[in-house]
Amino acid sequence: MDSLLTEEMILNDLINTCNRCFGFKVSEATPIKRGWLNLKWKIITDSGVFLIKQFNKERYKKYTREELVLAHSQQMRLYNNGLPCPKLYSHDGQFLIESEKGELFMLMDYCNGIVIPPGKLNDHQMYDLGRVTGYMHHLLNDGTLSVTSHPVFIPPSRKDRLSHWKSVWDIAKSTGKSNLLPIVETQYKVTETIDLRDFDLNKTGWAHRDLWVDNLLFEEKKISAVLDFDRMKYDYPQLDIARAIISGALNEYELNVSLVQAFIEGYSEQHLIEKRSIISSLRMLWFMESTWWITSSMDLHSGPSERFAKEMLWLSENQKELEFMLEEI
């Protein structure tokens, strides 16, 4: 009851602030239970249908205000250039608004569409995901934003990563989690084969950095909205490509190659990408994310973290087979 009461108090505070800042009356508010920690509501008002997104104070610590201001300003630039994403509303020139009781939140248009489970997209949706991703990368890297000194992801050396996996193995063994040892051994063995020169580390640029199915809304044959630009930074656009492909095309433990092909065709409306680049991107995604999700406590994963761990497991087990799987692309 306490958490429900707290959410209700936060909602009332945000509604009061919206009434003061935007002058509309809320007739109905429905919670949206998706995402991590941040609270969201669909609100029906006398001025239209909107979404309120509250920033959880703990999650907010992962960002700086400047990073969020930049990300949200670019979301509006993308929206104004025709990318399907929510329109944001500002007060006193700010998209990040502080409520009367000190809550940070955003107000945006409510976007219709459905969230499709991982691996369940159809060819039309995957093609449009590729097209929209390519257009987003084109806009983000059209020269409007300056190039920063280095990307967010700095790949560790193979030696450091091998040391990491040995540490995970030791912890799993000492805590009696023998079932995890073969999984960690696989990560170690694959890491031994990695050559960082095989990654396209010179292809840096601005990217969404959280492009998976939970942050996408679809209609029957196309994307209706790309959501959640909070993590947008200067990094590797190819990691967006890999994340979208593995999220959209990996159904349980089978990669749907026709969906990968559809994504490539859509993306190539803006930028031509080759099979070699796709393989390199998927391997690089594993190299970056595997340590996030394959851990000595991964047996406790649920929801999105469980899915991400499955993706990393699949990538580690199919590093050599990727070229064979994608040979017809």
C-alpha positions in Angstrom: 0.0 0.0 0.0 2.8 2.4 0.8 4.3 2.2 -2.7 0.8 2.7 -4.3 0.2 5.6 -2.0 3.6 7.1 -3.0 2.9 6.7 -6.7 -0.5 8.3 -6.2 1.1 11.2 -4.3 3.6 11.7 -7.1 0.9 11.6 -9.8 -1.2 14.2 -8.0 1.9 16.4 -7.6 2.7 16.1 -11.4 -0.9 16.7 -12.4 -1.0 19.9 -10.3 2.2 21.1 -11.8 1.0 20.3 -15.4 -2.2 22.2 -14.6 -0.2 25.2 -13.5 2.3 25.1 -16.3 0.2 24.0 -19.3 -3.4 24.9 -18.1 -5.1 21.6 -18.9 -7.4 19.5 -16.8 -6.8 15.8 -16.4 -9.9 13.6 -16.5 -8.1 10.2 -16.5 -4.7 8.8 -15.7 -3.5 5.2 -16.4 -0.2 3.9 -15.2 2.2 2.4 -17.8 4.1 -0.4 -16.2 7.2 -0.6 -18.5 10.8 0.4 -18.1 13.1 0.5 -15.0 12.2 2.6 -12.0 10.8 5.7 -13.8 7.1 6.1 -13.4 4.8 6.8 -16.4 1.2 7.6 -16.9 -1.1 8.0 -19.9 -3.2 11.1 -19.2 -6.4 12.1 -20.9 -7.0 15.9 -20.7 -9.2 18.6 -22.1 -6.3 19.5 -24.4 -5.4 16.0 -25.7 -3.8 12.7 -24.7 -0.3 12.9 -23.2 2.3 10.8 -21.4 3.9 11.9 -18.1 7.3 10.4 -17.4 8.7 10.9 -13.9 12.4 10.4 -13.3 13.2 8.2 -10.4 15.8 9.9 -8.2 18.1 6.8 -8.1 18.0 6.3 -11.9 18.5 10.0 -12.4 21.9 9.7 -10.8 23.1 7.8 -13.8 22.8 10.9 -15.9 23.9 14.5 -15.8 21.3 17.2 -16.4 23.3 18.4 -19.4 23.3 14.9 -21.0 19.5 14.7 -20.7 19.0 18.3 -22.0 21.1 17.4 -25.0 19.2 14.1 -25.6 15.8 15.7 -25.3 16.7 18.6 -27.6 17.8 16.1 -30.2 14.6 14.1 -29.8 12.7 17.3 -30.7 15.0 17.9 -33.6 14.4 14.4 -34.8 10.6 14.8 -34.3 10.6 18.0 -36.3 12.5 16.3 -39.1 9.9 13.5 -39.4 11.3 10.7 -37.3 8.5 8.9 -35.5 9.1 9.7 -31.8 7.1 11.5 -29.1 6.8 15.3 -29.3 8.0 16.9 -26.0 6.5 19.9 -24.3 8.6 22.6 -22.6 7.9 25.0 -19.8 10.1 28.1 -19.5 12.3 26.6 -22.3 12.9 23.4 -20.4 11.8 19.8 -21.3 12.9 18.5 -17.9 10.4 20.1 -15.5 10.5 20.3 -11.8 7.2 19.7 -9.9 6.0 21.7 -7.0 7.3 18.9 -4.7 10.7 18.5 -6.4 10.0 15.7 -8.8 11.6 15.9 -12.2 9.4 14.9 -15.1 8.6 15.3 -18.8 5.4 15.8 -20.7 5.1 14.4 -24.2 2.5 13.3 -26.7 1.1 9.8 -26.1 2.0 7.6 -29.1 -0.3 4.8 -30.2 1.1 1.4 -31.1 2.0 -1.9 -29.6 5.1 -3.3 -28.0 6.1 -6.5 -29.7 8.0 -9.2 -27.8 11.6 -9.9 -28.8 12.0 -11.9 -31.9 8.4 -11.6 -32.9 8.6 -8.7 -35.5 7.4 -9.4 -39.0 9.4 -8.6 -42.2 7.6 -5.3 -42.7 8.2 -4.1 -39.2 11.9 -5.1 -39.3 12.3 -3.3 -42.6 10.8 -0.2 -41.2 13.0 -0.5 -38.1 16.0 -0.6 -40.3 14.7 2.4 -42.3 14.0 4.5 -39.2 17.3 3.6 -37.6 19.2 4.6 -40.7 17.3 7.9 -40.9 17.9 8.6 -37.2 21.6 7.9 -37.6 21.7 10.2 -40.6 20.0 13.1 -38.7 22.1 12.6 -35.5 25.3 12.7 -37.5 24.5 15.4 -40.1 26.9 17.9 -38.5 24.5 19.6 -36.1 26.2 17.9 -33.1 29.9 18.2 -32.7 32.2 15.2 -32.5 33.4 14.5 -29.0 36.8 13.3 -28.0 36.0 9.7 -27.6 33.0 7.3 -27.6 31.3 6.1 -24.4 32.3 2.5 -24.9 36.1 2.0 -24.7 36.7 -1.7 -25.4 39.0 -3.2 -22.7 42.0 -5.2 -23.6 41.6 -8.9 -24.2 43.8 -9.5 -21.1 41.6 -7.4 -18.9 38.5 -9.1 -20.2 40.0 -12.5 -19.6 40.8 -11.5 -16.1 37.2 -10.4 -15.6 35.8 -13.8 -16.7 38.2 -15.7 -14.5 36.9 -13.6 -11.5 33.3 -14.4 -12.4 34.2 -18.1 -12.7 35.9 -18.0 -9.3 32.9 -16.3 -7.6 30.4 -18.7 -9.2 32.5 -21.7 -8.1 33.0 -20.4 -4.6 29.3 -19.8 -4.2 28.3 -23.3 -5.4 26.8 -22.2 -8.7 28.4 -25.0 -10.7 25.6 -24.7 -13.4 27.0 -21.3 -14.4 30.6 -22.5 -14.8 30.2 -23.8 -18.4 28.5 -20.5 -19.4 31.4 -18.5 -18.0 33.9 -20.8 -19.6 32.3 -20.2 -23.0 32.7 -16.4 -22.5 36.4 -16.9 -21.6 37.1 -19.1 -24.6 35.3 -16.7 -27.0 37.3 -13.8 -25.5 40.5 -15.6 -26.3 39.6 -15.5 -30.0 38.7 -11.8 -30.0 40.9 -9.3 -32.0 39.9 -5.7 -31.3 41.1 -4.8 -34.8 38.2 -6.8 -36.2 35.8 -4.2 -34.8 35.1 -1.0 -36.8 36.4 1.2 -34.0 36.9 4.2 -36.3 33.1 4.3 -37.1 32.0 6.5 -34.2 29.0 8.7 -34.1 25.9 9.8 -32.2 23.5 7.0 -31.4 20.3 6.1 -29.5 22.1 3.5 -27.4 19.0 1.7 -26.1 17.4 0.5 -29.3 15.5 -2.7 -28.3 11.9 -3.7 -28.7 10.7 -2.3 -25.3 11.6 1.2 -26.6 9.7 0.8 -29.9 6.0 1.0 -30.7 4.7 -0.7 -33.9 1.7 -0.8 -36.1 1.1 -3.8 -38.4 3.7 -2.9 -41.0 5.7 0.0 -39.5 7.2 1.7 -36.5 4.8 4.2 -34.8 7.4 5.6 -32.4 11.0 5.3 -31.2 11.0 5.9 -27.4 13.4 6.8 -24.6 16.3 8.9 -25.9 17.8 9.4 -22.4 20.9 7.3 -23.1 21.7 9.0 -26.4 25.4 9.9 -26.6 28.4 9.8 -28.9 29.4 6.2 -29.3 29.1 3.6 -32.0 26.0 3.7 -34.2 26.8 0.1 -35.2 25.8 -1.0 -31.7 22.3 0.4 -32.3 22.2 -1.8 -35.4 23.3 -4.9 -33.6 21.0 -4.3 -30.6 18.0 -3.8 -33.0 18.8 -6.9 -35.0 19.4 -9.2 -32.0 16.3 -7.8 -30.2 14.0 -8.0 -33.3 15.3 -11.1 -35.0 16.4 -13.6 -32.3 13.4 -15.7 -31.4 14.4 -17.8 -28.4 17.6 -19.5 -29.7 17.0 -19.1 -33.5 18.0 -16.1 -35.6 15.5 -15.3 -38.3 17.8 -14.4 -41.2 14.9 -13.0 -43.3 14.3 -10.4 -40.6 18.0 -9.5 -40.6 17.8 -9.1 -44.4 14.7 -6.9 -44.0 16.5 -4.6 -41.5 19.5 -4.3 -43.8 17.3 -3.4 -46.7 15.6 -0.7 -44.7 18.7 0.7 -43.2 20.4 0.8 -46.6 17.9 3.5 -47.8 20.2 5.8 -45.9 23.5 4.0 -45.5 24.7 0.8 -47.2 25.8 -1.8 -44.8 27.6 -5.1 -45.6 27.3 -8.5 -44.1 30.8 -8.2 -42.7 29.8 -5.1 -40.9 26.7 -6.8 -39.4 28.8 -9.7 -38.1 31.4 -7.3 -36.6 28.6 -5.2 -34.9 27.0 -8.3 -33.4 30.4 -9.5 -32.0 31.1 -6.0 -30.7 27.7 -5.9 -29.0 28.6 -9.2 -27.2 32.0 -7.9 -26.2 30.3 -4.8 -24.7 27.2 -6.2 -23.1 28.2 -9.7 -22.0 29.7 -8.6 -18.8 26.5 -6.7 -17.9 24.2 -9.7 -18.1 26.4 -12.8 -17.8 27.3 -12.7 -14.1 27.7 -14.9 -11.1 24.1 -13.9 -10.1 22.5 -14.3 -13.5 20.4 -17.1 -12.2 18.4 -14.4 -10.4 17.6 -12.5 -13.7 14.0 -12.0 -14.7 12.2 -9.9 -17.3 14.4 -7.8 -19.6 17.7 -8.8 -17.9 16.9 -12.5 -18.5 16.3 -11.8 -22.2 19.5 -9.8 -22.5 21.4 -12.7 -20.9 19.9 -15.1 -23.4 21.0 -12.8 -26.3 24.6 -12.7 -25.0 24.6 -16.5 -24.5 23.4 -17.0 -28.0 26.0 -14.6 -29.4 28.8 -16.3 -27.5 27.7 -19.7 -28.6 27.4 -18.7 -32.3 30.3 -16.4 -32.9 31.8 -18.7 -35.5 28.5 -19.6 -37.0 27.4 -16.1 -37.7 29.1 -15.9 -41.1 27.5 -19.2 -42.2 24.0 -18.1 -41.0 24.2 -14.8 -42.8 26.0 -16.1 -46.0 23.0 -15.5 -48.2 22.6 -11.8 -47.2 
